[in-house]
Amino acid sequence: MAPSGQLTAPALQELLADAALAGDWALDGARSTIGLRSRVICGLIPVKGAFGQITGHGTVSPAGRVSGTVTVAAASVETNNAKRDKHLRSDDFFATDTFPYITFSVDRLQPSSEGVTVTGQLTVRGRTRPFTFPATVSVLGSGEVSLDVEVQVNRADFGLTWNRMGLASMQNTITVHAVFGKR
């Protein structure tokens, strides 16, 4: 394993090529976070939240091919406002009784100038869309890596179109800090 710290694209390519990262990896849900930010009232008021229940796993083949899945319990969304949280869980938004999970399945991880480009499929509210985004990768210690992401998501792409009087932004910022440990 490489020394601790953020990996450059060449360092990551080397780790993938020499099979240093090969094996099965488990997401540490206690140390990982998925947050969301949006704006309401014509973009004047920021709304922040987080999902409290995250699970996941990944596999790196000896040839350096990466695959895996991150699963979020949609009902675990918390914004520090019970009324808003209940509304987010309702059929107007996540419809958590019908669609209890949000998932991202990784198809490919490619070293890039910014760290890595992650390509996969995002499923929210039963709608699956291809999704590609940049991420940074860091080695946290022996047998641990993290991915950090900040990405814009248009919630309408996933059927979350409720927007009374057009006051809520359709663009949401999702932040991810995913810590994986080697099994």
N, C-alpha and C positions, 0 to 999 in steps of 0.2 A: 504494500500500500504506500502511496505517496505521502510526503509530509503533510501536516495539517495546513488548511487554508484553501482559498478559492483556486480552482484549477483553470489553467489556460486551455485553450483548444488543443494545442500540441500535447500538453501533459495528459489531458483526458484521452486523446487519440492513442497515446502510448500505453496508458493503463488498459484501454479496451483491446488494443492489438496484442499485448502480451498476456492477456487473460487475467490480469491482477484483480479485476472486478468480477470475474466469472463466478456464478453461483446464484443462490436464491437469497433475496433480500426481503425483509419485513418492515413495513412502515411502523414507526414508533408514534402511535396516536397521542400519547401523553406529551410528546415534545414537538409535535407537528401542529401547524395552525392553517386554517383556511378562513380568510376574512373577506368581507365585501364592503364596498363603499358605493354610495349613490348620492344623488341630490334630489331634493323635493322643493316644492314651492318655487317653481321657475328657476331652479338651480341655486337658490340662495341658502338652503339649509342642508348641510351634509348629514347623511345617515350612515352610521358604521355598524357592522355586525360581524359575527363569526359563527362558524359551525362547530359544535362541541364534540361531535362523534365522527371520527375519521378512521378508516382502516385501509390497508393496502398491502400490496406485495409486488415484487418485481423479480425478473430473472435476467441475468446477463450471460449469454452463451459464451463458450470459449472463443468463438470468432468475434465477439464484441457486439452481437445483436442484443438489443434491449427490448423487453416487453414487460407489461405489468398493468395493474389496475389500482386506481384509488377510488374508494367508495365513501360517500358522505351521507349520513342520515339527514335527510332534508328537514325533518322535524326538529333537529338540534340547533336550528338557527336561533340566535339570540342577538337582540339589538338594544337591550336594557329598557325596553318598552313593551310590557306584556300585551297590550292591545295590538300594537304593530306586529309583534311576533305571532300572535294568533292569526292575524290577517295574512301574514306571509305564508303560514301553514295552510291557509284555506284554498279553495278552488280558484280564487282570484289570482293566486301566485303559484306556489309549489305543489298544491293539491296533495299533501303528504299522505292522506289516507289512501289515495289511489297510486301515487308514485312516491314510495317512501325513500328512494335512494337517488342520488346524483352520482354518476360514475364517469370516470375518465379512463379509457383504455389506451395505453401507449402502444403505438405501432412501430415507432422508430425514434431513436435519439441520435442526433447527428452533431458532432462537434462543429462549432461555428465561431466566428470572431468574437461574439459576446459570451461564449461559454458553450451552450448547446442549443439546438433547435429541437423541440419536442413535437412530434406529430402523432395524432391519435384521433379518437372518437369521443366526443363529449355528449352525454345523455342527461337531459334535464326534462322532467315532466313527460317522459316517454318519447321525446324527440331526440334523435341522434344526429349529430352534425360533425363533419370533419373539423378538426381544430388543431392549429399549429401555433406555437409561441416560443419565444426565446426564454431561456432560463440560465441561471448560474449554478454551477456545481462546486461544492466545497467538500473537502475531506475533513471530518471533525475529529478523527482519531482512528485508532486501529479498528477496522471493520465497520466504520460508519461514514455515510455520505449524506449531504443535504442538497436539495434543489430549492432554489428561491425563484419565484415567479411573480410578476405583476402584469396583468393582462386585462384588456377591455373586452367585455362581453355585451352584446346587444340582447337583452332578455326577450325581445320579440322573436328572435330566431328560435326560441324554445317554447313559444306559446304563452309567455308571461306578458300579456298585453294590457292588463288592467292598468288604467291610468285616468283616474277621475279628473276631468277638465284639463288634461294634459299637464298636470302639475309635477309629475314625477319623471325623472330622466329614464330613458330606455337604455342608456349606456351605464354599465356598472363596472367598477374596477374590482377584480378578484386578486387577492394576494395569497400566495401559498409559500409556506416554509415546511417542506416535507423532509423529515429525517428518517433515513433507512439504515437498518443494521443488518449485517450479514448473518444469515441463519446458520 
